[in-house]
Amino acid sequence: MAYFDNSFTSTKATLGQRLSRLFDTPFDRRYRQRTREIEALRKLSDRELAARGIAREDILFHVFSGAD
């Protein structure tokens, strides 16, 4: 019996993604950077956020204000 694991997601960029990056603007790159940062912070527990001095409801403010 064959087993197929469909939970695997490739980290390789598709041809369309690679082509679209040719026409990236600085705004596009900053948008992706902020999106990754927001996702990473949202994955942290409340305790981990508190250790960084961030409240869960302040994640967006933290990212968009440029606070470190």
N, CA, C and O of each residue as an XYZ file, in Angstrom:
272
protein
N       0.847     -1.167      0.000
C       0.000      0.000      0.000
C       0.898      1.238      0.000
O       1.861      1.315      0.764
N       0.585      2.173     -0.836
C       1.366      3.403     -0.944
C       0.836      4.439      0.040
O      -0.358      4.492      0.338
N       1.734      5.239      0.522
C       1.360      6.301      1.453
C       1.748      7.632      0.832
O       2.877      7.797      0.369
N       0.843      8.560      0.819
C       1.105      9.891      0.265
C       0.902     10.930      1.351
O      -0.182     11.042      1.925
N       1.942     11.681      1.627
C       1.875     12.722      2.648
C       1.647     14.063      1.956
O       2.568     14.620      1.359
N       0.429     14.580      2.034
C       0.137     15.845      1.374
C       0.339     17.049      2.293
O      -0.049     18.164      1.944
N       0.936     16.837      3.453
C       1.201     17.950      4.359
C       2.518     18.651      4.016
O       2.824     19.711      4.561
N       3.284     18.057      3.120
C       4.558     18.650      2.716
C       4.306     19.883      1.858
O       3.517     19.850      0.914
N       4.985     20.964      2.200
C       4.912     22.157      1.373
C       6.319     22.514      0.932
O       7.245     22.543      1.742
N       6.470     22.777     -0.312
C       7.769     23.101     -0.872
C       8.160     24.526     -0.502
O       7.317     25.423     -0.470
N       9.426     24.724     -0.228
C       9.917     26.065      0.067
C      10.489     26.713     -1.188
O      10.913     27.868     -1.156
N      10.502     25.970     -2.290
C      10.999     26.533     -3.541
C       9.982     27.504     -4.109
O       8.776     27.266     -4.059
N      10.487     28.598     -4.648
C       9.610     29.579     -5.282
C       9.158     29.036     -6.637
O       9.941     28.436     -7.374
N       7.907     29.254     -6.943
C       7.390     28.826     -8.241
C       7.901     29.781     -9.318
O       8.443     30.844     -9.015
N       7.727     29.394    -10.554
C       8.164     30.230    -11.666
C       7.451     31.588    -11.618
O       8.072     32.628    -11.836
N       6.159     31.566    -11.336
C       5.409     32.820    -11.246
C       5.927     33.728    -10.144
O       6.011     34.943    -10.325
N       6.276     33.142     -8.995
C       6.815     33.935     -7.886
C       8.168     34.533     -8.258
O       8.450     35.690     -7.944
N       8.999     33.743     -8.925
C      10.310     34.248     -9.329
C      10.179     35.378    -10.354
O      10.910     36.367    -10.294
N       9.248     35.225    -11.288
C       9.042     36.275    -12.285
C       8.489     37.546    -11.655
O       8.890     38.650    -12.023
N       7.572     37.393    -10.707
C       6.997     38.584    -10.075
C       8.034     39.336     -9.257
O       7.937     40.555     -9.112
N       9.009     38.644     -8.730
C      10.059     39.308     -7.950
C      10.975     40.157     -8.827
O      11.666     41.048     -8.333
N      10.975     39.875    -10.134
C      11.760     40.712    -11.039
C      11.246     42.151    -11.043
O      12.004     43.095    -11.265
N       9.950     42.296    -10.796
C       9.328     43.612    -10.841
C       9.001     44.152     -9.448
O       8.181     45.059     -9.301
N       9.644     43.593     -8.443
C       9.434     44.037     -7.065
C       9.831     45.493     -6.870
O      10.791     45.988     -7.459
N       9.073     46.141     -6.039
C       9.421     47.495     -5.616
C       9.913     47.416     -4.170
O       9.703     46.399     -3.510
N      10.552     48.448     -3.674
C      10.942     48.446     -2.251
C       9.725     48.267     -1.345
O       9.832     47.661     -0.279
N       8.571     48.788     -1.761
C       7.343     48.614     -0.986
C       6.978     47.139     -0.873
O       6.599     46.676      0.203
N       7.090     46.395     -1.976
C       6.768     44.971     -1.961
C       7.672     44.204     -1.004
O       7.204     43.354     -0.246
N       8.951     44.503     -1.039
C       9.896     43.810     -0.157
C       9.611     44.139      1.310
O       9.648     43.251      2.163
N       9.329     45.402      1.604
C       9.033     45.810      2.981
C       7.733     45.165      3.457
O       7.636     44.755      4.613
N       6.742     45.072      2.584
C       5.472     44.426      2.927
C       5.701     42.968      3.314
O       5.168     42.506      4.323
N       6.489     42.239      2.520
C       6.766     40.831      2.838
C       7.546     40.709      4.137
O       7.299     39.798      4.928
N       8.488     41.623      4.364
C       9.278     41.592      5.604
C       8.370     41.807      6.819
O       8.471     41.079      7.806
N       7.492     42.796      6.746
C       6.585     43.067      7.859
C       5.619     41.899      8.071
O       5.328     41.541      9.212
N       5.132     41.315      7.007
C       4.220     40.179      7.119
C       4.898     39.013      7.826
O       4.299     38.377      8.693
N       6.141     38.730      7.461
C       6.885     37.649      8.128
C       7.095     37.958      9.605
O       6.974     37.072     10.451
N       7.407     39.204      9.913
C       7.633     39.594     11.306
C       6.350     39.469     12.135
O       6.385     38.984     13.266
N       5.224     39.905     11.572
C       3.937     39.801     12.269
C       3.590     38.333     12.513
O       3.165     37.973     13.611
N       3.768     37.481     11.497
C       3.473     36.059     11.650
C       4.352     35.426     12.722
O       3.875     34.623     13.524
N       5.635     35.785     12.738
C       6.555     35.223     13.729
C       6.153     35.647     15.142
O       6.178     34.829     16.062
N       5.786     36.905     15.319
C       5.385     37.381     16.646
C       4.065     36.754     17.084
O       3.892     36.445     18.262
N       3.143     36.565     16.163
C       1.856     35.958     16.524
C       1.993     34.496     16.927
O       1.142     33.970     17.645
N       3.055     33.834     16.473
C       3.287     32.428     16.836
C       3.855     32.283     18.251
O       3.810     31.199     18.831
N       4.390     33.381     18.805
C       4.969     33.327     20.143
C       3.870     33.254     21.199
O       2.745     33.703     20.982
N       4.221     32.680     22.338
C       3.278     32.637     23.458
C       3.234     34.008     24.123
O       4.093     34.856     23.879
N       2.223     34.216     24.967
C       2.112     35.481     25.688
C       3.326     35.717     26.583
O       3.776     36.851     26.745
N       3.842     34.657     27.151
C       5.031     34.765     28.016
C       6.256     35.207     27.209
O       7.028     36.056     27.655
N       6.426     34.621     26.011
C       7.558     35.006     25.166
C       7.430     36.458     24.691
O       8.418     37.189     24.621
N       6.207     36.859     24.369
C       5.987     38.250     23.976
C       6.293     39.197     25.134
O       6.924     40.235     24.938
N       5.846     38.842     26.338
C       6.097     39.682     27.510
C       7.597     39.818     27.766
O       8.059     40.881     28.180
N       8.357     38.757     27.524
C       9.809     38.815     27.699
C      10.439     39.815     26.731
O      11.491     40.386     27.017
N       9.797     40.021     25.600
C      10.268     41.000     24.615
C       9.670     42.382     24.854
O      10.005     43.338     24.155
N       8.787     42.485     25.838
C       8.165     43.761     26.153
C       7.037     44.138     25.210
O       6.760     45.320     25.006
N       6.380     43.125     24.629
C       5.302     43.356     23.670
C       4.035     42.675     24.172
O       4.069     41.508     24.562
N       2.935     43.390     24.164
C       1.631     42.779     24.451
C       1.056     42.281     23.131
O       1.314     42.861     22.076
N       0.283     41.213     23.192
C      -0.277     40.629     21.974
C      -1.053     41.657     21.151
O      -0.967     41.662     19.923
N      -1.801     42.518     21.817
C      -2.595     43.504     21.088
C      -1.735     44.633     20.492
O      -2.234     45.445     19.713
N      -0.455     44.681     20.856
C       0.445     45.718     20.351
C       1.395     45.221     19.263
O       2.317     45.940     18.878
N       1.186     44.017     18.768
C       2.091     43.456     17.752
C       2.141     44.343     16.517
O       3.226     44.678     16.041
N       0.988     44.724     15.995
C       0.978     45.550     14.780
C       1.649     46.900     15.023
O       2.419     47.373     14.187
N       1.357     47.516     16.163
C       1.995     48.788     16.499
C       3.508     48.613     16.561
O       4.255     49.444     16.045
N       3.954     47.541     17.188
C       5.388     47.265     17.328
C       6.049     47.132     15.956
O       7.108     47.712     15.717
N       5.437     46.384     15.073
C       6.025     46.141     13.753
C       6.003     47.420     12.911
O       7.009     47.763     12.290
N       4.891     48.114     12.885
C       4.773     49.278     12.021
C       5.438     50.537     12.579
O       5.696     51.484     11.836
N       5.714     50.551     13.870
C       6.408     51.705     14.437
C       7.925     51.566     14.293
O       8.668     52.526     14.497
N       8.368     50.374     13.945
C       9.802     50.148     13.806
C      10.506     49.948     15.132
O      11.735     49.994     15.200
N       9.727     49.724     16.198
C      10.311     49.507     17.525
C      11.037     48.164     17.552
O      10.585     47.179     16.968
N      12.173     48.151     18.246
C      12.926     46.889     18.354
C      12.975     46.389     19.741
O      13.568     45.342     19.999
